[in-house]
Amino acid sequence: AGGAQPAAARGQDGNGTQVLFLGDDTWTGQGAPGGPNGSGGAPGGDRYGYQRAQRRRRIWVASGLAGGTVVALGVIALVVNTLGPSSASSGATQVPTPTAPVAAVTSAAPSPSPSATATGTSATLADGQTGLSYAQLAAPWGPTCPGGLNSQGFSWTAGESAVAGQVNGQTTWYGAACSAPLPQQYGYNGVADLANVTTTLANQFNGSYYQALSHNYQQELSQPVQVSGHAGWEVKFLITYTNASGQGLSWSDEMGAVVVADSGTGAAPAVFYVSVPGNLGESNVDTLVSSLQLSVTPQEAASASASASASATTTPPAPGNGNNP
């Protein structure tokens, strides 16, 4: 009655060594608890807590997946927040700044001195002998035509000038713009002669005014112009000094023009001559030519009135018709 119990009995004792369960919840081996020949446990039971362990593992796995998902979403949000402003800033700096179109500038003739600029105008100079008026350039220009230009029948009646420098350290050289009536010796008979007379004058001034210096003369353009509605002609030319430094010049070229405008009254045409060395702003040539205005002088008005009156008194009356006495 008090002897040792068999091993099988000890295996079922609550204080004995229990068998480690590694299989299904229900044992199917011979003599196993809950088996067909066993003495304990019903099929599908949780005698050794296996199902609770499985549930805990599933809960841990689900919790781990949920936690990992939360962490991943947090990392993605952090990356988006970090890179978002940088990308926006980078994109803003890459937008090209719009620039205003630049209009193209053209000119009728190339300028030999691109750096020269026009001198500002402050007043208008009027020639009462020709009816011409033109811009009076600002200092260093003054309202005086150099007296040395009066030659070969020309006596300039108005003008302006500026000192360009010295030739060989002795002779003063000027930029000049002068006007005068055309002398009768040029045989002007009407607007058909404008081109020939203007070209003749330009060639003559080349020989008279520049002969003291070694130079080349080149005609830049020859074209008809209108001066206050009066027919006219312009010849523009370029003087290039072949030995400027050897002649003591501080400029190497000079732009000039001659304009002859018909008065429209039968009086002598008006002549305008301009020549500007490179150091005085050769673009002033175009400034002065474009400013030319021509009005009828009192002498021309009186002459035109006298001619009209004489024509009226010498014109025979029109023959009468049968209704006139």
C-alpha positions in Angstrom: 0.0 0.0 0.0 2.9 2.4 0.8 5.4 1.2 -2.0 6.8 3.2 -4.9 4.5 4.1 -7.7 5.1 3.0 -11.2 6.7 5.5 -13.6 3.6 5.8 -15.6 1.7 6.8 -12.5 4.4 9.4 -11.7 4.1 10.8 -15.1 0.5 11.7 -14.4 1.2 13.1 -10.9 0.9 16.8 -10.6 4.3 16.9 -8.8 6.1 14.6 -11.2 8.1 15.4 -14.3 5.7 16.3 -17.1 6.2 15.3 -20.8 7.1 18.3 -23.1 4.4 18.7 -25.6 5.6 19.2 -29.1 2.7 18.1 -31.2 -1.0 18.9 -31.7 -3.3 19.8 -28.9 -4.5 16.1 -28.9 -2.1 13.2 -28.7 -2.7 10.3 -30.9 0.1 8.0 -29.7 -0.5 4.8 -27.8 -1.2 5.5 -24.1 -0.8 9.2 -24.6 -3.1 11.4 -22.6 -6.2 12.2 -24.4 -5.5 9.4 -27.0 -7.7 6.4 -27.7 -6.0 4.4 -24.9 -5.1 7.3 -22.6 -6.6 8.0 -19.4 -6.8 11.8 -19.4 -7.7 14.9 -21.4 -10.3 15.3 -24.1 -9.5 15.8 -27.7 -9.1 19.5 -28.6 -8.2 20.5 -25.1 -5.5 23.0 -23.9 -4.0 20.9 -21.2 -0.4 22.3 -21.5 -1.3 25.9 -22.6 -0.2 25.5 -26.2 -3.2 27.4 -27.7 -2.6 30.4 -25.4 1.0 30.5 -26.4 0.0 30.4 -30.1 -2.5 33.3 -29.6 0.2 35.3 -27.8 2.6 34.8 -30.7 0.0 35.9 -33.2 -0.7 39.0 -31.1 3.0 39.7 -30.9 3.4 39.3 -34.6 0.4 41.5 -35.4 1.6 44.1 -32.9 5.1 44.0 -34.5 3.7 44.5 -38.0 1.5 47.4 -36.8 4.4 49.0 -35.0 6.6 48.6 -38.1 3.9 50.1 -40.3 3.6 53.1 -38.0 7.4 53.6 -38.0 7.6 53.3 -41.8 4.8 55.8 -42.2 6.6 58.2 -39.8 9.9 57.8 -41.7 8.1 58.5 -45.0 6.4 61.6 -43.5 9.7 62.8 -42.2 11.4 62.4 -45.6 8.5 64.2 -47.4 8.6 67.1 -44.9 12.4 67.4 -45.3 12.6 67.2 -49.0 9.4 69.2 -49.9 10.6 72.7 -49.1 14.0 72.0 -50.6 12.5 70.8 -53.9 10.1 73.8 -54.0 13.0 76.1 -53.4 15.1 74.4 -56.0 12.3 74.6 -58.5 11.8 78.3 -57.9 15.4 79.1 -58.6 15.2 77.3 -61.9 12.4 79.4 -63.3 14.0 81.7 -65.9 13.6 85.4 -65.3 11.8 87.0 -68.3 13.7 89.6 -70.1 12.4 92.4 -72.2 13.0 92.1 -75.9 15.6 94.2 -77.3 14.7 96.2 -80.3 17.2 96.2 -83.2 18.8 99.5 -84.2 19.5 100.2 -87.8 21.1 103.2 -89.5 21.2 104.4 -93.1 25.0 104.4 -93.2 27.7 102.8 -90.9 29.3 105.1 -88.4 33.2 105.2 -88.5 33.3 106.1 -84.8 30.8 104.0 -82.9 31.9 105.5 -79.6 30.9 109.1 -80.7 27.7 110.4 -79.2 25.5 113.3 -80.2 25.9 116.6 -78.4 22.7 117.8 -76.8 20.8 120.6 -78.5 19.5 123.6 -76.5 18.3 126.1 -79.1 17.6 126.8 -82.7 19.8 128.8 -85.0 18.1 130.8 -87.8 19.6 132.1 -91.1 17.6 135.1 -92.3 19.3 135.1 -95.7 18.3 131.5 -96.7 15.2 130.9 -94.5 17.0 127.8 -93.0 16.9 127.1 -89.3 18.6 124.2 -87.5 19.6 122.9 -84.1 22.1 125.0 -82.1 24.4 122.4 -80.4 25.4 122.8 -76.8 28.9 123.6 -75.6 31.6 123.3 -76.8 29.7 124.5 -79.9 29.0 128.2 -80.4 27.0 130.2 -82.9 29.8 131.3 -85.3 30.8 129.9 -88.7 34.6 129.9 -89.1 35.7 132.7 -91.3 38.2 130.5 -93.1 35.4 128.7 -94.8 34.5 131.7 -97.0 36.0 130.8 -100.3 35.3 130.1 -104.0 32.3 132.4 -104.1 30.8 131.2 -100.8 30.2 133.7 -98.1 28.4 131.8 -95.3 25.6 133.8 -93.8 25.0 131.8 -90.5 26.5 128.8 -88.7 28.0 127.3 -85.6 31.3 125.7 -84.8 33.5 124.0 -82.2 37.3 123.6 -81.8 38.4 120.0 -82.5 42.1 120.6 -81.9 45.4 121.7 -83.5 46.9 120.5 -86.8 50.7 120.0 -86.3 50.4 122.1 -83.2 49.9 125.3 -85.2 46.5 125.5 -87.1 43.2 125.4 -85.3 40.8 122.8 -86.7 37.0 123.2 -86.4 33.8 121.2 -86.6 31.4 123.4 -88.4 27.8 123.7 -89.6 27.1 126.7 -91.9 24.4 127.9 -94.3 24.2 130.4 -97.2 22.3 131.0 -100.5 23.6 129.2 -103.5 25.7 131.6 -105.7 24.4 132.1 -109.3 27.7 130.8 -110.8 26.5 127.2 -110.2 23.7 127.6 -112.8 20.8 126.3 -110.8 17.7 126.2 -112.9 15.3 124.1 -110.8 14.7 121.0 -108.8 16.0 118.8 -111.6 19.5 120.3 -110.9 19.5 119.5 -107.2 21.5 116.2 -107.3 24.2 117.6 -109.7 24.6 120.8 -107.8 24.8 119.1 -104.4 27.4 116.6 -105.6 29.5 119.4 -107.2 29.5 121.3 -103.9 30.5 118.2 -101.9 33.5 117.6 -104.2 34.4 121.2 -104.2 34.4 121.4 -100.4 36.6 118.3 -100.3 39.2 120.0 -102.3 39.0 123.4 -100.5 38.6 122.5 -96.9 40.6 119.3 -96.4 43.5 119.7 -98.9 45.9 120.7 -96.2 45.8 117.2 -94.7 46.5 113.8 -96.2 43.1 112.1 -96.4 40.7 109.9 -98.4 37.2 111.1 -99.5 34.4 108.6 -99.7 30.8 109.4 -100.6 28.5 107.6 -98.2 25.1 108.3 -99.7 23.4 110.6 -102.2 19.6 110.9 -101.8 16.6 113.2 -102.2 15.2 114.8 -99.1 12.4 117.1 -98.0 13.0 120.2 -96.0 9.7 121.6 -94.6 8.0 120.3 -97.7 10.6 121.8 -100.1 12.5 119.5 -102.5 16.1 119.0 -101.6 19.1 116.7 -102.0 21.7 115.4 -99.5 25.2 114.1 -100.1 26.9 112.5 -97.1 30.6 111.8 -97.1 33.4 110.4 -94.9 36.9 111.9 -94.6 39.6 109.4 -93.4 43.0 110.9 -92.5 45.7 108.5 -93.7 48.4 109.9 -91.3 46.4 111.3 -88.4 49.1 110.9 -85.7 51.8 112.2 -88.0 49.8 115.3 -88.6 49.2 115.9 -84.9 45.5 115.0 -85.0 43.6 113.5 -82.1 40.9 112.1 -84.4 41.3 109.8 -87.4 38.2 110.6 -89.5 35.5 113.2 -90.0 31.9 112.9 -91.2 30.2 115.6 -93.3 27.2 116.4 -95.4 25.9 118.9 -97.9 22.2 119.7 -98.4 20.7 121.9 -101.0 17.0 122.8 -100.7 14.8 124.6 -103.3 13.1 127.6 -102.0 10.0 127.2 -104.1 9.9 130.9 -104.9 12.4 131.2 -107.7 15.0 132.6 -105.4 18.4 131.0 -104.8 18.3 127.6 -103.1 19.6 127.3 -99.6 22.9 125.4 -99.0 23.7 123.7 -95.7 27.2 122.3 -95.0 28.3 120.3 -91.9 31.5 118.6 -91.0 32.2 117.0 -87.6 35.6 115.4 -86.6 35.4 112.1 -84.7 36.3 113.7 -81.3 33.3 116.0 -81.5 30.6 113.3 -82.1 30.1 112.5 -85.8 26.4 111.5 -85.1 25.8 115.3 -84.8 25.8 115.3 -88.6 22.5 113.4 -88.7 21.2 115.4 -85.8 21.7 118.7 -87.6 20.5 117.5 -91.0 17.3 116.1 -89.5 16.7 119.4 -87.7 16.7 121.5 -90.9 13.6 123.7 -91.4 13.1 126.0 -94.4 10.7 129.0 -94.4 10.2 131.8 -97.0 12.3 134.9 -96.2 10.8 138.4 -96.4 12.9 139.0 -99.5 11.7 135.9 -101.2 8.0 136.7 -100.3 8.4 140.2 -101.7 10.0 138.8 -104.9 7.3 136.2 -105.3 4.6 138.8 -104.8 6.2 141.1 -107.3 6.5 138.3 -109.9 2.8 137.4 -109.4 1.7 141.0 -109.8 3.8 141.4 -113.0 2.4 138.2 -114.4 -1.1 139.4 -113.7 -0.7 142.8 -115.5 1.0 141.3 -118.6 -1.4 138.4 -119.1 -3.9 139.3 -121.9 -7.6 139.0 -121.0 -9.4 135.9 -122.0 -11.4 136.2 -125.2 -15.0 137.1 -124.5 -18.0 135.0 -125.5 -21.3 136.0 -127.2 -22.8 137.1 -123.9 -20.1 139.6 -123.0 -20.3 143.2 -124.4 
